[in-house]
Amino acid sequence: MMRRSREDEEDYGPPEYGVRSSDIGSFLPEGTYRPVPIVWFASAWFLQSIVLLVVFFTLLNKHPAFNILACGLLTFAIGRWTFRRGMAEAGSGWRLFTALALAFNWAVVSAGALVLYWEAMGAGNGL
């Protein structure tokens, strides 16, 4: 949508984005929301941390394959949601860091499930 000037009612371009000065003066900036990758990363990481903890403790008495598979599927779903939300257009560093952070959380939970299962089976007593 094009804006019109008040004086001659001619189109003079699309609206400006970002922080602008108000008519009152430059001491009172006007802001517009622009999502940033840190918000997408943080929301994915915190959501995954909470969800994986709940699933881990819910499936603790099951075979670790259930825990690893369920947490892997949830990690994939959270990653897909994050990248569809806007992370796909972020810089390559943000994309890589997000994928690595989500994979790291999943690996820690998977290792924990395997270690607890190994200890429950008595395989760790020889160390």
SESEFI-863895 format. One record per atom (N, C-alpha, C): residue number from 1; atom name; x, y, z. Coordinates in pm, 1 decimal, always signed. Example, Ala and Ser with C-alpha at 12.3 -4.5 7.8 and 13.67 -1.06 7.14 Angstrom:
% residues 2
+-----+------+----------+----------+----------+
!  nr ! atom !        X !        Y !        Z !
+-----+------+----------+----------+----------+
!   1 !    N !  +1319.0 !   -569.0 !   +780.0 !
!   1 !   CA !  +1230.0 !   -450.0 !   +780.0 !
!   1 !    C !  +1320.0 !   -330.0 !   +780.0 !
!   2 !    N !  +1285.0 !   -225.0 !   +708.0 !
!   2 !   CA !  +1367.0 !   -106.0 !   +714.0 !
!   2 !    C !  +1290.0 !     +3.0 !   +787.0 !
+-----+------+----------+----------+----------+
This chain:
% residues 127
+-----+------+----------+----------+----------+
!  nr ! atom !        X !        Y !        Z !
+-----+------+----------+----------+----------+
!   1 !    N !    +84.6 !   -117.5 !     +0.0 !
!   1 !   CA !     +0.0 !     +0.0 !     +0.0 !
!   1 !    C !    +89.0 !   +123.7 !     +0.0 !
!   2 !    N !    +60.6 !   +215.4 !    -85.2 !
!   2 !   CA !   +140.7 !   +336.4 !    -97.2 !
!   2 !    C !    +83.9 !   +444.9 !     -5.8 !
!   3 !    N !   +175.4 !   +522.7 !    +50.4 !
!   3 !   CA !   +131.3 !   +635.6 !   +131.8 !
!   3 !    C !   +117.9 !   +758.5 !    +44.0 !
!   4 !    N !    +37.1 !   +849.3 !    +85.7 !
!   4 !   CA !    +17.4 !   +974.0 !    +11.3 !
!   4 !    C !    +60.7 !  +1090.6 !    +98.9 !
!   5 !    N !   +119.7 !  +1188.9 !    +35.8 !
!   5 !   CA !   +156.5 !  +1308.4 !   +111.1 !
!   5 !    C !    +31.4 !  +1392.1 !   +132.9 !
!   6 !    N !    +34.5 !  +1472.2 !   +235.4 !
!   6 !   CA !    -83.5 !  +1552.4 !   +266.7 !
!   6 !    C !    -98.0 !  +1672.9 !   +173.6 !
!   7 !    N !    +14.3 !  +1721.6 !   +123.4 !
!   7 !   CA !     +9.0 !  +1844.0 !    +44.2 !
!   7 !    C !    -49.4 !  +1821.1 !    -95.4 !
!   8 !    N !     +6.6 !  +1729.9 !   -171.6 !
!   8 !   CA !    -34.8 !  +1718.0 !   -311.6 !
!   8 !    C !    -99.7 !  +1583.7 !   -343.8 !
!   9 !    N !   -119.7 !  +1498.4 !   -242.6 !
!   9 !   CA !   -187.1 !  +1370.2 !   -260.1 !
!   9 !    C !   -120.9 !  +1281.2 !   -366.8 !
!  10 !    N !    +11.5 !  +1290.7 !   -382.0 !
!  10 !   CA !    +83.1 !  +1202.7 !   -473.9 !
!  10 !    C !   +144.7 !  +1087.2 !   -395.8 !
!  11 !    N !   +156.3 !   +973.0 !   -462.4 !
!  11 !   CA !   +221.9 !   +858.4 !   -400.6 !
!  11 !    C !   +370.6 !   +885.4 !   -392.3 !
!  12 !    N !   +431.2 !   +853.7 !   -278.7 !
!  12 !   CA !   +574.2 !   +874.2 !   -268.8 !
!  12 !    C !   +647.8 !   +753.1 !   -212.0 !
!  13 !    N !   +590.4 !   +635.1 !   -221.7 !
!  13 !   CA !   +663.3 !   +513.3 !   -187.6 !
!  13 !    C !   +601.9 !   +435.2 !    -73.6 !
!  14 !    N !   +660.0 !   +319.5 !    -49.1 !
!  14 !   CA !   +609.1 !   +233.3 !    +57.8 !
!  14 !    C !   +641.5 !   +291.8 !   +194.8 !
!  15 !    N !   +572.2 !   +246.3 !   +296.4 !
!  15 !   CA !   +600.0 !   +298.3 !   +430.8 !
!  15 !    C !   +740.9 !   +258.5 !   +474.6 !
!  16 !    N !   +799.8 !   +341.1 !   +557.1 !
!  16 !   CA !   +933.9 !   +313.9 !   +607.8 !
!  16 !    C !   +925.3 !   +216.0 !   +723.2 !
!  17 !    N !  +1026.9 !   +132.3 !   +735.7 !
!  17 !   CA !  +1032.8 !    +36.1 !   +845.1 !
!  17 !    C !  +1151.3 !    +67.8 !   +933.5 !
!  18 !    N !  +1147.1 !    +21.1 !  +1056.3 !
!  18 !   CA !  +1257.9 !    +42.3 !  +1148.4 !
!  18 !    C !  +1224.9 !   +151.0 !  +1248.5 !
!  19 !    N !  +1325.9 !   +202.6 !  +1313.0 !
!  19 !   CA !  +1307.6 !   +307.0 !  +1413.5 !
!  19 !    C !  +1312.6 !   +442.3 !  +1343.9 !
!  20 !    N !  +1209.5 !   +521.4 !  +1366.1 !
!  20 !   CA !  +1200.1 !   +653.9 !  +1303.7 !
!  20 !    C !  +1182.9 !   +758.9 !  +1412.7 !
!  21 !    N !  +1203.9 !   +882.3 !  +1379.4 !
!  21 !   CA !  +1178.0 !   +991.9 !  +1471.6 !
!  21 !    C !  +1032.5 !  +1033.3 !  +1459.1 !
!  22 !    N !   +976.3 !  +1076.5 !  +1567.6 !
!  22 !   CA !   +837.6 !  +1121.5 !  +1563.5 !
!  22 !    C !   +832.3 !  +1269.5 !  +1526.1 !
!  23 !    N !   +711.9 !  +1320.0 !  +1507.0 !
!  23 !   CA !   +693.8 !  +1460.8 !  +1474.7 !
!  23 !    C !   +729.8 !  +1550.2 !  +1593.0 !
!  24 !    N !   +728.3 !  +1492.9 !  +1712.9 !
!  24 !   CA !   +758.2 !  +1570.1 !  +1832.6 !
!  24 !    C !   +906.2 !  +1605.4 !  +1837.5 !
!  25 !    N !   +989.9 !  +1513.5 !  +1791.2 !
!  25 !   CA !  +1133.9 !  +1537.4 !  +1793.0 !
!  25 !    C !  +1209.1 !  +1405.7 !  +1791.0 !
!  26 !    N !  +1339.2 !  +1413.1 !  +1771.5 !
!  26 !   CA !  +1418.2 !  +1291.3 !  +1760.1 !
!  26 !    C !  +1439.0 !  +1221.8 !  +1894.5 !
!  27 !    N !  +1404.3 !  +1286.7 !  +2005.2 !
!  27 !   CA !  +1420.2 !  +1224.1 !  +2135.9 !
!  27 !    C !  +1312.4 !  +1119.5 !  +2162.9 !
!  28 !    N !  +1211.9 !  +1108.6 !  +2079.0 !
!  28 !   CA !  +1102.7 !  +1014.7 !  +2099.4 !
!  28 !    C !  +1091.7 !   +924.4 !  +1976.3 !
!  29 !    N !  +1170.2 !   +816.7 !  +1970.3 !
!  29 !   CA !  +1166.6 !   +731.2 !  +1851.5 !
!  29 !    C !  +1039.8 !   +645.8 !  +1845.9 !
!  30 !    N !   +999.1 !   +617.4 !  +1725.7 !
!  30 !   CA !   +888.2 !   +525.7 !  +1703.3 !
!  30 !    C !   +950.0 !   +393.3 !  +1660.3 !
!  31 !    N !   +903.6 !   +283.6 !  +1713.1 !
!  31 !   CA !   +961.3 !   +154.6 !  +1677.4 !
!  31 !    C !   +859.7 !    +65.6 !  +1609.7 !
!  32 !    N !   +908.9 !    -25.4 !  +1529.7 !
!  32 !   CA !   +825.3 !   -128.3 !  +1471.2 !
!  32 !    C !   +888.6 !   -262.2 !  +1503.5 !
!  33 !    N !   +807.2 !   -365.0 !  +1520.1 !
!  33 !   CA !   +856.8 !   -497.0 !  +1555.7 !
!  33 !    C !   +917.3 !   -565.2 !  +1434.3 !
!  34 !    N !  +1035.2 !   -617.2 !  +1451.4 !
!  34 !   CA !  +1101.5 !   -694.2 !  +1347.0 !
!  34 !    C !  +1160.0 !   -817.7 !  +1414.5 !
!  35 !    N !  +1103.1 !   -935.3 !  +1387.9 !
!  35 !   CA !  +1152.5 !  -1054.5 !  +1456.8 !
!  35 !    C !  +1299.5 !  -1080.9 !  +1424.1 !
!  36 !    N !  +1371.1 !  -1127.7 !  +1522.4 !
!  36 !   CA !  +1513.0 !  -1154.6 !  +1505.1 !
!  36 !    C !  +1541.3 !  -1300.9 !  +1535.7 !
!  37 !    N !  +1648.1 !  -1356.3 !  +1479.9 !
!  37 !   CA !  +1678.0 !  -1498.4 !  +1499.0 !
!  37 !    C !  +1697.0 !  -1540.3 !  +1643.8 !
!  38 !    N !  +1746.0 !  -1452.5 !  +1730.5 !
!  38 !   CA !  +1766.3 !  -1492.0 !  +1869.8 !
!  38 !    C !  +1634.0 !  -1527.6 !  +1935.7 !
!  39 !    N !  +1526.3 !  -1461.2 !  +1894.8 !
!  39 !   CA !  +1394.7 !  -1491.9 !  +1951.0 !
!  39 !    C !  +1349.9 !  -1630.7 !  +1906.2 !
!  40 !    N !  +1368.5 !  -1661.9 !  +1778.9 !
!  40 !   CA !  +1331.8 !  -1795.0 !  +1729.2 !
!  40 !    C !  +1417.7 !  -1902.3 !  +1793.0 !
!  41 !    N !  +1547.3 !  -1875.5 !  +1805.4 !
!  41 !   CA !  +1637.5 !  -1972.6 !  +1867.1 !
!  41 !    C !  +1600.0 !  -1996.8 !  +2012.5 !
!  42 !    N !  +1583.4 !  -1890.0 !  +2088.8 !
!  42 !   CA !  +1554.5 !  -1903.9 !  +2231.3 !
!  42 !    C !  +1422.2 !  -1974.7 !  +2255.0 !
!  43 !    N !  +1320.7 !  -1940.8 !  +2177.4 !
!  43 !   CA !  +1191.8 !  -2007.0 !  +2198.2 !
!  43 !    C !  +1200.2 !  -2154.8 !  +2164.1 !
!  44 !    N !  +1273.6 !  -2190.9 !  +2060.5 !
!  44 !   CA !  +1289.4 !  -2332.7 !  +2025.7 !
!  44 !    C !  +1368.5 !  -2406.2 !  +2132.7 !
!  45 !    N !  +1475.0 !  -2344.9 !  +2180.1 !
!  45 !   CA !  +1560.9 !  -2411.9 !  +2277.5 !
!  45 !    C !  +1489.1 !  -2431.6 !  +2411.2 !
!  46 !    N !  +1421.4 !  -2326.8 !  +2459.8 !
!  46 !   CA !  +1349.9 !  -2340.2 !  +2586.8 !
!  46 !    C !  +1233.0 !  -2437.6 !  +2575.0 !
!  47 !    N !  +1158.8 !  -2431.2 !  +2466.6 !
!  47 !   CA !  +1049.2 !  -2524.7 !  +2446.0 !
!  47 !    C !  +1101.1 !  -2667.7 !  +2441.9 !
!  48 !    N !  +1208.5 !  -2690.6 !  +2367.8 !
!  48 !   CA !  +1263.8 !  -2824.7 !  +2359.3 !
!  48 !    C !  +1313.3 !  -2872.7 !  +2495.6 !
!  49 !    N !  +1377.9 !  -2786.8 !  +2571.1 !
!  49 !   CA !  +1428.6 !  -2825.1 !  +2702.1 !
!  49 !    C !  +1316.1 !  -2871.0 !  +2793.8 !
!  50 !    N !  +1206.9 !  -2799.4 !  +2794.9 !
!  50 !   CA !  +1093.6 !  -2835.2 !  +2880.9 !
!  50 !    C !  +1026.3 !  -2963.1 !  +2831.2 !
!  51 !    N !  +1000.3 !  -2970.6 !  +2702.0 !
!  51 !   CA !   +930.4 !  -3086.5 !  +2646.3 !
!  51 !    C !  +1014.3 !  -3213.3 !  +2662.0 !
!  52 !    N !  +1143.7 !  -3205.8 !  +2636.2 !
!  52 !   CA !  +1227.4 !  -3324.6 !  +2648.3 !
!  52 !    C !  +1237.9 !  -3372.3 !  +2792.9 !
!  53 !    N !  +1240.3 !  -3281.6 !  +2888.0 !
!  53 !   CA !  +1240.5 !  -3322.2 !  +3029.0 !
!  53 !    C !  +1113.0 !  -3398.0 !  +3065.0 !
!  54 !    N !  +1000.8 !  -3345.2 !  +3021.0 !
!  54 !   CA !   +872.2 !  -3410.6 !  +3050.4 !
!  54 !    C !   +867.2 !  -3549.0 !  +2986.5 !
!  55 !    N !   +904.8 !  -3559.0 !  +2860.6 !
!  55 !   CA !   +901.7 !  -3688.4 !  +2790.9 !
!  55 !    C !  +1003.1 !  -3783.8 !  +2852.3 !
!  56 !    N !  +1121.9 !  -3736.2 !  +2884.4 !
!  56 !   CA !  +1225.1 !  -3820.5 !  +2943.4 !
!  56 !    C !  +1175.6 !  -3886.1 !  +3071.8 !
!  57 !    N !  +1120.1 !  -3807.1 !  +3162.4 !
!  57 !   CA !  +1074.7 !  -3863.4 !  +3289.4 !
!  57 !    C !   +946.4 !  -3944.0 !  +3273.9 !
!  58 !    N !   +865.2 !  -3912.9 !  +3175.8 !
!  58 !   CA !   +743.5 !  -3991.5 !  +3151.2 !
!  58 !    C !   +778.5 !  -4131.2 !  +3101.0 !
!  59 !    N !   +878.3 !  -4141.3 !  +3015.5 !
!  59 !   CA !   +916.2 !  -4269.2 !  +2955.3 !
!  59 !    C !  +1037.6 !  -4332.6 !  +3022.9 !
!  60 !    N !  +1069.1 !  -4290.9 !  +3144.1 !
!  60 !   CA !  +1190.1 !  -4337.0 !  +3211.2 !
!  60 !    C !  +1189.9 !  -4487.0 !  +3238.2 !
!  61 !    N !  +1073.0 !  -4545.5 !  +3268.0 !
!  61 !   CA !  +1067.6 !  -4687.9 !  +3299.7 !
!  61 !    C !  +1047.4 !  -4776.1 !  +3176.1 !
!  62 !    N !  +1049.3 !  -4717.4 !  +3058.6 !
!  62 !   CA !  +1037.7 !  -4791.9 !  +2932.7 !
!  62 !    C !  +1176.7 !  -4819.1 !  +2876.2 !
!  63 !    N !  +1181.6 !  -4896.0 !  +2771.2 !
!  63 !   CA !  +1307.4 !  -4921.4 !  +2700.8 !
!  63 !    C !  +1360.1 !  -4787.9 !  +2647.9 !
!  64 !    N !  +1491.8 !  -4764.5 !  +2649.9 !
!  64 !   CA !  +1544.8 !  -4634.2 !  +2607.9 !
!  64 !    C !  +1516.5 !  -4601.3 !  +2461.7 !
!  65 !    N !  +1488.5 !  -4701.5 !  +2380.3 !
!  65 !   CA !  +1457.5 !  -4674.2 !  +2239.8 !
!  65 !    C !  +1331.8 !  -4588.7 !  +2228.1 !
!  66 !    N !  +1233.5 !  -4612.2 !  +2315.0 !
!  66 !   CA !  +1111.0 !  -4530.3 !  +2313.5 !
!  66 !    C !  +1143.7 !  -4384.7 !  +2346.4 !
!  67 !    N !  +1225.5 !  -4367.9 !  +2448.7 !
!  67 !   CA !  +1264.2 !  -4233.6 !  +2491.3 !
!  67 !    C !  +1344.0 !  -4162.2 !  +2382.0 !
!  68 !    N !  +1440.4 !  -4232.0 !  +2325.2 !
!  68 !   CA !  +1525.3 !  -4171.1 !  +2221.8 !
!  68 !    C !  +1442.9 !  -4136.0 !  +2098.6 !
!  69 !    N !  +1355.4 !  -4227.5 !  +2057.8 !
!  69 !   CA !  +1271.9 !  -4202.8 !  +1939.9 !
!  69 !    C !  +1172.4 !  -4089.3 !  +1963.3 !
!  70 !    N !  +1104.3 !  -4091.1 !  +2077.7 !
!  70 !   CA !  +1006.1 !  -3986.1 !  +2107.0 !
!  70 !    C !  +1073.1 !  -3849.3 !  +2115.6 !
!  71 !    N !  +1187.3 !  -3842.7 !  +2184.0 !
!  71 !   CA !  +1258.0 !  -3714.8 !  +2195.6 !
!  71 !    C !  +1313.5 !  -3670.2 !  +2060.9 !
!  72 !    N !  +1355.9 !  -3764.9 !  +1978.3 !
!  72 !   CA !  +1404.0 !  -3731.1 !  +1844.4 !
!  72 !    C !  +1293.6 !  -3674.7 !  +1756.7 !
!  73 !    N !  +1176.1 !  -3735.7 !  +1763.0 !
!  73 !   CA !  +1062.6 !  -3685.6 !  +1684.8 !
!  73 !    C !  +1019.1 !  -3547.4 !  +1731.6 !
!  74 !    N !  +1017.7 !  -3527.3 !  +1861.8 !
!  74 !   CA !   +981.4 !  -3394.9 !  +1914.4 !
!  74 !    C !  +1086.3 !  -3290.2 !  +1876.7 !
!  75 !    N !  +1212.6 !  -3327.3 !  +1879.9 !
!  75 !   CA !  +1318.8 !  -3235.1 !  +1838.8 !
!  75 !    C !  +1303.1 !  -3197.5 !  +1692.4 !
!  76 !    N !  +1273.7 !  -3295.8 !  +1608.7 !
!  76 !   CA !  +1252.4 !  -3268.2 !  +1467.0 !
!  76 !    C !  +1132.7 !  -3174.3 !  +1447.7 !
!  77 !    N !  +1023.7 !  -3199.2 !  +1520.2 !
!  77 !   CA !   +904.1 !  -3114.9 !  +1506.9 !
!  77 !    C !   +931.7 !  -2971.6 !  +1552.7 !
!  78 !    N !  +1004.5 !  -2955.8 !  +1662.2 !
!  78 !   CA !  +1037.6 !  -2821.9 !  +1711.0 !
!  78 !    C !  +1130.1 !  -2750.9 !  +1612.5 !
!  79 !    N !  +1227.0 !  -2823.5 !  +1558.4 !
!  79 !   CA !  +1316.5 !  -2765.0 !  +1458.4 !
!  79 !    C !  +1241.6 !  -2723.2 !  +1333.1 !
!  80 !    N !  +1152.6 !  -2807.5 !  +1287.9 !
!  80 !   CA !  +1072.6 !  -2774.7 !  +1168.6 !
!  80 !    C !   +986.6 !  -2651.3 !  +1193.0 !
!  81 !    N !   +923.9 !  -2644.8 !  +1310.6 !
!  81 !   CA !   +840.9 !  -2529.9 !  +1347.5 !
!  81 !    C !   +925.6 !  -2402.4 !  +1350.5 !
!  82 !    N !  +1046.3 !  -2411.9 !  +1406.3 !
!  82 !   CA !  +1134.3 !  -2295.5 !  +1416.9 !
!  82 !    C !  +1177.7 !  -2246.1 !  +1279.7 !
!  83 !    N !  +1212.3 !  -2338.5 !  +1191.7 !
!  83 !   CA !  +1259.4 !  -2297.1 !  +1059.2 !
!  83 !    C !  +1144.6 !  -2245.5 !   +973.3 !
!  84 !    N !  +1025.5 !  -2298.4 !   +991.3 !
!  84 !   CA !   +909.8 !  -2245.0 !   +917.0 !
!  84 !    C !   +868.6 !  -2108.9 !   +969.7 !
!  85 !    N !   +896.5 !  -2084.1 !  +1095.0 !
!  85 !   CA !   +860.8 !  -1958.3 !  +1158.3 !
!  85 !    C !   +943.8 !  -1842.3 !  +1106.3 !
!  86 !    N !  +1062.5 !  -1870.0 !  +1055.5 !
!  86 !   CA !  +1145.1 !  -1761.0 !  +1004.7 !
!  86 !    C !  +1293.1 !  -1789.2 !  +1008.7 !
!  87 !    N !  +1335.1 !  -1892.2 !  +1081.2 !
!  87 !   CA !  +1477.2 !  -1920.9 !  +1092.2 !
!  87 !    C !  +1537.5 !  -1959.1 !   +957.0 !
!  88 !    N !  +1458.0 !  -2007.7 !   +864.5 !
!  88 !   CA !  +1509.4 !  -2046.0 !   +732.3 !
!  88 !    C !  +1564.7 !  -1926.1 !   +656.9 !
!  89 !    N !  +1516.1 !  -1805.8 !   +686.7 !
!  89 !   CA !  +1565.8 !  -1685.7 !   +620.4 !
!  89 !    C !  +1677.1 !  -1617.9 !   +699.6 !
!  90 !    N !  +1711.8 !  -1672.2 !   +815.5 !
!  90 !   CA !  +1817.3 !  -1612.4 !   +898.1 !
!  90 !    C !  +1954.2 !  -1645.6 !   +838.7 !
!  91 !    N !  +2055.6 !  -1587.5 !   +894.9 !
!  91 !   CA !  +2191.5 !  -1613.3 !   +848.8 !
!  91 !    C !  +2232.5 !  -1758.0 !   +871.0 !
!  92 !    N !  +2331.5 !  -1803.0 !   +796.0 !
!  92 !   CA !  +2372.4 !  -1943.4 !   +804.7 !
!  92 !    C !  +2426.7 !  -1977.4 !   +943.2 !
!  93 !    N !  +2486.9 !  -1882.7 !  +1011.3 !
!  93 !   CA !  +2535.3 !  -1906.7 !  +1147.0 !
!  93 !    C !  +2422.4 !  -1938.1 !  +1243.3 !
!  94 !    N !  +2314.3 !  -1862.0 !  +1235.0 !
!  94 !   CA !  +2198.2 !  -1886.5 !  +1320.6 !
!  94 !    C !  +2133.8 !  -2021.2 !  +1289.8 !
!  95 !    N !  +2124.4 !  -2053.5 !  +1161.9 !
!  95 !   CA !  +2064.5 !  -2182.4 !  +1124.0 !
!  95 !    C !  +2148.3 !  -2297.9 !  +1177.3 !
!  96 !    N !  +2279.2 !  -2289.8 !  +1159.2 !
!  96 !   CA !  +2368.5 !  -2396.1 !  +1205.4 !
!  96 !    C !  +2365.9 !  -2406.9 !  +1357.6 !
!  97 !    N !  +2374.9 !  -2293.8 !  +1425.9 !
!  97 !   CA !  +2374.5 !  -2293.4 !  +1572.3 !
!  97 !    C !  +2244.1 !  -2349.7 !  +1627.2 !
!  98 !    N !  +2132.1 !  -2317.2 !  +1565.8 !
!  98 !   CA !  +2003.1 !  -2369.6 !  +1610.8 !
!  98 !    C !  +1997.4 !  -2520.6 !  +1594.1 !
!  99 !    N !  +2037.9 !  -2570.0 !  +1477.9 !
!  99 !   CA !  +2036.0 !  -2714.7 !  +1454.4 !
!  99 !    C !  +2129.5 !  -2787.2 !  +1550.9 !
! 100 !    N !  +2247.9 !  -2731.9 !  +1574.0 !
! 100 !   CA !  +2342.5 !  -2794.7 !  +1666.2 !
! 100 !    C !  +2291.7 !  -2792.8 !  +1810.6 !
! 101 !    N !  +2230.8 !  -2683.8 !  +1852.5 !
! 101 !   CA !  +2179.2 !  -2674.5 !  +1989.3 !
! 101 !    C !  +2065.3 !  -2773.9 !  +2011.1 !
! 102 !    N !  +1975.2 !  -2785.2 !  +1914.3 !
! 102 !   CA !  +1865.8 !  -2881.5 !  +1927.3 !
! 102 !    C !  +1919.4 !  -3024.6 !  +1926.2 !
! 103 !    N !  +2016.2 !  -3052.3 !  +1840.2 !
! 103 !   CA !  +2076.1 !  -3185.7 !  +1835.0 !
! 103 !    C !  +2151.5 !  -3217.2 !  +1964.3 !
! 104 !    N !  +2218.0 !  -3118.6 !  +2021.0 !
! 104 !   CA !  +2290.4 !  -3139.8 !  +2146.5 !
! 104 !    C !  +2194.3 !  -3176.4 !  +2259.3 !
! 105 !    N !  +2084.0 !  -3103.2 !  +2272.1 !
! 105 !   CA !  +1985.1 !  -3136.1 !  +2375.6 !
! 105 !    C !  +1933.4 !  -3278.2 !  +2357.9 !
! 106 !    N !  +1902.8 !  -3314.5 !  +2235.0 !
! 106 !   CA !  +1853.3 !  -3449.1 !  +2209.1 !
! 106 !    C !  +1959.3 !  -3554.4 !  +2243.1 !
! 107 !    N !  +2085.8 !  -3527.7 !  +2209.5 !
! 107 !   CA !  +2193.7 !  -3622.0 !  +2238.5 !
! 107 !    C !  +2213.1 !  -3640.8 !  +2388.8 !
! 108 !    N !  +2201.6 !  -3533.4 !  +2465.6 !
! 108 !   CA !  +2217.0 !  -3543.3 !  +2611.7 !
! 108 !    C !  +2104.9 !  -3628.5 !  +2670.5 !
! 109 !    N !  +1982.2 !  -3605.0 !  +2627.3 !
! 109 !   CA !  +1869.0 !  -3683.0 !  +2677.1 !
! 109 !    C !  +1882.6 !  -3829.5 !  +2634.9 !
! 110 !    N !  +1925.4 !  -3853.4 !  +2512.9 !
! 110 !   CA !  +1942.7 !  -3990.4 !  +2464.6 !
! 110 !    C !  +2052.4 !  -4062.4 !  +2543.0 !
! 111 !    N !  +2163.4 !  -3994.9 !  +2567.3 !
! 111 !   CA !  +2271.6 !  -4055.0 !  +2645.3 !
! 111 !    C !  +2225.3 !  -4084.1 !  +2788.2 !
! 112 !    N !  +2148.6 !  -3993.0 !  +2844.6 !
! 112 !   CA !  +2094.8 !  -4016.1 !  +2979.1 !
! 112 !    C !  +2004.0 !  -4136.9 !  +2984.7 !
! 113 !    N !  +1919.9 !  -4153.0 !  +2884.7 !
! 113 !   CA !  +1831.0 !  -4269.6 !  +2880.4 !
! 113 !    C !  +1910.9 !  -4398.3 !  +2868.6 !
! 114 !    N !  +2013.3 !  -4397.2 !  +2785.0 !
! 114 !   CA !  +2096.6 !  -4517.6 !  +2769.1 !
! 114 !    C !  +2175.5 !  -4549.8 !  +2895.3 !
! 115 !    N !  +2232.0 !  -4450.5 !  +2959.8 !
! 115 !   CA !  +2309.6 !  -4473.0 !  +3081.8 !
! 115 !    C !  +2220.3 !  -4527.0 !  +3193.1 !
! 116 !    N !  +2103.2 !  -4469.6 !  +3211.5 !
! 116 !   CA !  +2012.7 !  -4518.4 !  +3315.6 !
! 116 !    C !  +1967.4 !  -4661.0 !  +3287.6 !
! 117 !    N !  +1942.2 !  -4692.9 !  +3162.3 !
! 117 !   CA !  +1903.4 !  -4828.8 !  +3126.1 !
! 117 !    C !  +2019.3 !  -4924.6 !  +3149.3 !
! 118 !    N !  +2139.0 !  -4883.1 !  +3113.8 !
! 118 !   CA !  +2257.5 !  -4964.2 !  +3132.6 !
! 118 !    C !  +2282.3 !  -4992.5 !  +3280.8 !
! 119 !    N !  +2264.8 !  -4891.0 !  +3363.6 !
! 119 !   CA !  +2280.4 !  -4907.2 !  +3508.9 !
! 119 !    C !  +2171.8 !  -4998.0 !  +3565.0 !
! 120 !    N !  +2049.3 !  -4985.3 !  +3516.0 !
! 120 !   CA !  +1939.3 !  -5068.5 !  +3565.5 !
! 120 !    C !  +1960.5 !  -5214.5 !  +3529.8 !
! 121 !    N !  +2026.3 !  -5241.7 !  +3420.1 !
! 121 !   CA !  +2053.3 !  -5378.5 !  +3377.2 !
! 121 !    C !  +2175.6 !  -5437.8 !  +3448.6 !
! 122 !    N !  +2245.2 !  -5356.9 !  +3526.9 !
! 122 !   CA !  +2359.8 !  -5405.6 !  +3601.3 !
! 122 !    C !  +2487.9 !  -5409.8 !  +3520.6 !
! 123 !    N !  +2488.3 !  -5353.1 !  +3401.8 !
! 123 !   CA !  +2606.4 !  -5357.2 !  +3317.5 !
! 123 !    C !  +2714.7 !  -5260.7 !  +3364.1 !
! 124 !    N !  +2681.4 !  -5164.6 !  +3444.9 !
! 124 !   CA !  +2778.3 !  -5065.6 !  +3488.5 !
! 124 !    C !  +2849.1 !  -5102.7 !  +3617.9 !
! 125 !    N !  +2817.0 !  -5217.7 !  +3678.3 !
! 125 !   CA !  +2876.0 !  -5255.6 !  +3806.2 !
! 125 !    C !  +3021.8 !  -5298.1 !  +3795.9 !
! 126 !    N !  +3066.0 !  -5336.0 !  +3676.9 !
! 126 !   CA !  +3203.3 !  -5382.2 !  +3659.7 !
! 126 !    C !  +3304.4 !  -5270.3 !  +3653.2 !
! 127 !    N !  +3260.6 !  -5146.4 !  +3647.6 !
! 127 !   CA !  +3355.2 !  -5034.2 !  +3638.0 !
! 127 !    C !  +3403.0 !  -4986.3 !  +3771.2 !
+-----+------+----------+----------+----------+
